[in-house]
Amino acid sequence: MTLTPKTLLRVSVAVALITIVLKGLAGYMTNSMGLISDAMESFVNLASAMFALAMVTIAERPADDDHPYGHHKAEYFSSGFEGILIVGAAIAILWVSIQRLLSPQPLEQLGWGLALSVLSSGFNAGLAFMLFRAARTHRSIALEADGRHLMTDVWTSAAVVVGIVGVQLSGWLWLDPLLAIGVALNIVREGVKLVWRSSQGLMDEALDPETLATVRATLDAFAARMPEGTRLRFDDMVTRSAGQRRFADLHMHVPGDWTLQHAANMRDQLEQALMDAVPGLRVTIQLLPLTMEARATQAGEHHAL
C-alpha cells in the first residue's frame, strides 16, 4: 500500500524527532563535533518536514476563482525553504567546527555514540527510500526534496562515523572538526541544488525530455489512426510543470471540410489519449484548418511536432 504524501511527511516529522534525540545523545556522549553537527542538521530535517507538510496540504486544495490553475506550485516553496534551511545549518556547523579545529578536544564513549548514530541513520535511510518511491508515484517535488535531504543526512552520518574511527585509530583530534567542515560543505551543495530546482519550477520550466517524448509519440500514434488520406498536423506546443500538475497547450490542424462537431470530437479523443499517456497532464488544444498557420506571439514560439 502506497502512503499519501501527507502521511509520509507526518512520519518524516516523527523520524526527525527520533533522530534529534539519538544524534543529540551521540554528540553529547562522545563530545564529537562531527556527531554534534550531524545532530544540528536533524533540526533542519524537522523544520523541513513540518513546512513540507504545510505546503503539500495547500497544494492539495482544488482550483478556485483566485487560483484557476490550482495550488500545485506550493510544493516548490517547500523545496526552496528546505534548501535555505540546509544552507543555514551548514553555516552554523562551519562556524562551530572551525572553533573546534582551532582548539581540538578528546572524544569520549565512542561505542555508544557510534551505535546511536548508526541507528538514527537507519531510520533516515528507510524513510528516504519510502519518500523517493512515493515522489515518483505522486510526482511530488516536496517528497523528493525531503528524501534527498535525508539521504544527505545518511551519507553525512556515514562520513562522520568513518572520521571518528579514524580519530580513534590515529589519535589526530583535528580530524573530527575537519570532517565536520567537509560535512557542512556537502550540505551547502545539496541546499543550493534544492533552491535552484524550486526556482526553476516557479519559473514554469518545460516538461522533462522523457515526458515530452511521450507526448509526441502519443500525437504521432493518434494521427496514424486516422483513415487513409486524412491528415492532421500539430504545432505550437508549449508545456510547463506546476508541482504534481503538468500542462500542455498546442494547435491541432484538421481538414477544412470537417464539421466543427467532428473536429471537436477528435480533439476530445486526443486530449483523453494524452492524459492517459501522461498522468496529471492538463491539455488545451486549439483547432485550426490545415491551410491556416497560427501567428506566433513571441519570437521562436512555433514548434512543429
C-alpha atoms as one frame of an Amber mdcrd trajectory, in Angstrom:
protein
   0.000   0.000   0.000   1.352   3.434  -1.002   1.088   6.049   1.717  -0.207
   9.526   0.880   2.274  12.444   0.793   0.761  13.950   3.948   1.055  10.654
   5.837   4.674  10.225   4.769   5.541  13.748   5.851   3.938  13.136   9.239
   6.167  10.064   9.517   9.108  12.272   8.491   8.332  14.652  11.360   8.273
  11.735  13.819  11.539  10.299  12.469  13.184  13.728  12.691  12.266  13.950
  16.367  13.681  10.476  16.989  16.949  11.248  15.177  17.343  14.534  17.060
  17.229  12.608  20.335  19.522   9.806  19.139  22.107  12.040  17.479  21.964
  14.585  20.288  22.765  11.837  22.775  25.515  10.543  20.496  27.109  14.001
  20.247  26.791  14.602  23.991  28.292  11.232  24.921  31.240  11.372  22.507
  31.971  15.122  22.508  32.419  14.690  18.732  31.978  17.804  16.642  31.111
  15.595  13.685  28.218  13.975  15.565  27.124  17.309  17.049  26.985  18.834
  13.547  25.019  15.810  12.395  22.514  16.380  15.221  22.201  20.059  14.285
  21.201  19.089  10.762  18.428  16.904  12.206  16.721  20.072  13.462  16.683
  21.190   9.835  15.070  17.852   8.937  12.310  18.550  11.458  11.633  22.098
  10.274  11.721  20.994   6.632   9.294  18.133   7.161   6.849  20.390   9.010
   6.980  23.065   6.318   6.680  20.440   3.557   3.585  19.049   5.276   2.021
  22.519   5.311   2.831  23.126   1.627   1.561  19.716   0.490  -1.680  20.418
   2.349  -2.024  23.698   0.452  -1.091  22.041  -2.873  -3.973  19.591  -2.465
  -6.554  22.370  -2.418  -8.779  22.415  -5.502  -8.729  25.248  -8.017 -10.796
  28.306  -7.126 -11.641  31.708  -8.609  -8.366  33.227  -7.390  -6.251  30.203
  -8.386  -7.890  28.712 -11.512  -4.858  26.501 -12.201  -4.813  25.101  -8.662
  -2.291  25.423  -5.827   0.260  22.860  -7.030   3.217  25.254  -7.026   3.113
  25.418  -3.232   5.397  22.369  -3.214   8.188  24.414  -4.811   8.147  26.751
  -1.814   8.723  23.696   0.365  11.738  22.621  -1.683  13.225  26.128  -1.703
  12.626  26.612   2.019  14.320  23.303   2.757  17.319  24.299   0.661  17.664
  27.618   2.528  17.443  25.853   5.895  20.119  23.381   4.816  22.492  26.189
   3.859  21.805  27.959   7.169  22.556  24.795   9.134  25.762  24.312   7.177
  26.953  27.835   8.039  26.332  27.153  11.748  28.221  23.856  11.531  31.138
  25.566   9.782  31.369  28.219  12.498  31.393  25.751  15.383  33.714  23.322
  13.581  36.330  25.997  12.891  36.330  26.877  16.594  36.854  23.214  17.485
  39.557  22.869  14.824  41.499  25.690  16.457  41.050  24.030  19.860  40.687
  20.216  19.484  39.120  18.213  22.308  39.275  14.459  23.066  36.419  12.141
  22.138  34.574  10.032  24.733  32.318   6.939  24.919  32.639   6.246  21.210
  30.951   2.833  21.306  27.528   4.053  22.434  27.786   7.256  20.430  28.508
   5.460  17.160  25.757   2.923  17.827  23.186   5.692  18.313  24.367   7.461
  15.172  24.117   4.297  13.057  20.639   3.577  14.438  19.373   7.055  13.551
  20.880   6.746  10.067  18.954   3.521   9.588  15.696   5.353  10.338  16.590
   8.098   7.854  17.641   5.700   5.098  14.435   3.681   5.374  12.274   6.792
   5.289  14.226   8.285   2.368  13.569   5.132   0.324   9.845   5.425   1.026
   9.854   9.131   0.109  11.631   8.553  -3.208   9.175   5.840  -4.198   6.182
   7.988  -3.238   7.676  11.025  -5.011   7.726   9.084  -8.285   4.173   7.851
  -7.744   2.717  11.244  -6.778   5.166  13.396  -8.821   5.846  15.400  -5.660
   8.924  17.628  -5.504   8.274  18.174  -1.782   8.638  14.444  -1.082  11.677
  14.193  -3.340  13.352  17.161  -1.633  12.733  15.668   1.799  14.096  12.317
   0.617  17.223  13.885  -0.862  17.836  15.792   2.337  17.505  12.615   4.393
  19.924  10.757   2.112  22.382  13.625   2.500  21.987  13.135   6.236  22.684
   9.396   5.860  25.885   9.949   3.901  26.881  12.688   6.307  26.465  10.326
   9.252  28.473   7.637   7.472  31.309  10.072   6.860  31.223  11.187  10.492
  31.423   7.603  11.733  34.379   6.902   9.452  36.082  10.064  10.690  35.565
   9.198  14.349  37.012   5.748  13.800  39.949   7.449  12.078  40.472   9.710
  15.083  40.412   6.704  17.404  42.975   4.822  15.327  45.307   7.743  14.583
  44.875   9.963  17.636  44.524  13.029  15.382  41.906  15.101  17.213  41.813
  17.708  14.452  40.379  15.087  12.065  36.925  15.260  13.731  36.261  19.011
  13.235  37.886  18.870   9.807  35.434  16.187   8.785  32.574  18.287  10.177
  33.683  21.110   7.867  33.572  18.699   4.939  30.083  17.645   6.014  28.959
  21.290   6.078  30.292  21.928   2.577  28.441  18.876   1.277  25.246  20.116
   2.947  25.668  23.501   1.232  25.906  21.780  -2.156  22.666  19.886  -1.578
  20.906  23.015  -0.314  21.900  25.042  -3.361  20.616  22.266  -5.667  17.232
  22.252  -3.937  16.889  26.041  -4.137  17.824  26.009  -7.819  15.325  23.300
  -8.690  12.500  25.004  -6.827  13.266  28.276  -8.620  13.034  26.532 -11.993
   9.636  25.119 -11.063   8.344  28.532 -10.031   9.532  29.902 -13.392   7.306
  27.444 -15.314  10.033  25.088 -16.512   9.087  22.966 -19.520   8.251  19.287
 -19.154  11.221  16.953 -18.925  12.520  15.372 -22.182  11.106  11.923 -21.328
   7.594  13.272 -20.809   7.832  15.404 -23.956   8.838  12.310 -25.918   5.758
  10.513 -24.577   3.520  13.420 -25.628   4.984  13.491 -29.146   4.686   9.710
 -29.504   1.022   9.910 -28.470   0.367  12.643 -31.045   2.055  10.596 -33.788
   0.081   7.481 -32.841  -3.190   9.437 -32.849  -2.503  10.906 -36.299  -1.581
   7.452 -37.627  -5.010   6.088 -36.629  -6.802   8.480 -38.979  -8.391   6.987
 -42.149  -6.161   6.850 -45.214  -5.952  10.235 -46.884  -6.906  12.132 -43.698
  -4.072  14.320 -42.451  -3.594  16.010 -39.076  -0.849  18.408 -38.067   0.231
  19.509 -34.584   2.372  22.519 -33.795   2.976  25.440 -31.404   3.195  23.197
 -28.348   4.095  24.930 -25.086   4.488  22.986 -21.841   5.092  23.712 -18.178
   5.191  21.965 -14.817   3.493  23.067 -11.597   4.128  20.605  -8.792   2.128
  17.431  -9.428   0.236  19.032 -12.316   1.610  19.297 -15.863   0.266  21.477
 -18.659   0.479  21.401 -22.466  -1.010  23.845 -24.988  -0.884  23.084 -28.718
  -2.598  23.597 -32.070  -4.343  20.781 -33.897  -4.747  21.403 -37.649  -7.608
  19.412 -39.219  -9.067  19.154 -42.742 -11.081  22.249 -43.593 -14.123  20.258
 -44.708 -14.622  18.686 -41.256 -17.660  19.834 -39.328 -16.995  21.642 -36.061
 -18.685  18.787 -34.177 -16.420  16.164 -35.755 -13.290  18.236 -35.114 -14.314
  18.794 -31.501 -14.883  15.058 -31.035 -11.398  14.301 -32.386  -9.939  16.912
 -30.074 -11.678  15.343 -27.062 -10.321  11.917 -28.012  -6.799  13.314 -28.364
  -6.959  15.106 -25.023  -8.031  11.877 -23.336  -5.220   9.932 -25.049  -2.644
  12.462 -23.883  -3.956  12.469 -20.306  -3.918   8.656 -20.260  -0.317   8.627
 -21.516   0.900  11.321 -19.088  -0.885  11.206 -15.689  -1.565  14.627 -14.230
  -1.424  16.347 -17.622  -3.886  19.124 -18.398  -4.181  19.747 -22.160  -5.529
  22.750 -24.059  -5.891  22.220 -27.826  -6.838  24.944 -30.301  -8.455  23.738
 -33.535  -7.283  25.219 -36.852  -7.727  24.195 -40.510  -4.735  22.620 -42.234
  -4.440  25.609 -44.566  -4.029  28.115 -41.718  -0.800  28.969 -39.927  -1.181
  30.485 -36.453   0.624  33.741 -35.737   3.263  33.386 -33.026   3.023  35.932
 -30.225   6.744  35.743 -29.457   9.831  35.019 -31.493  10.638  31.327 -31.666
   7.240  30.258 -30.331   6.385  27.981 -33.275   7.351  24.341 -32.681   6.398
  21.858 -35.352   5.707  18.399 -33.921
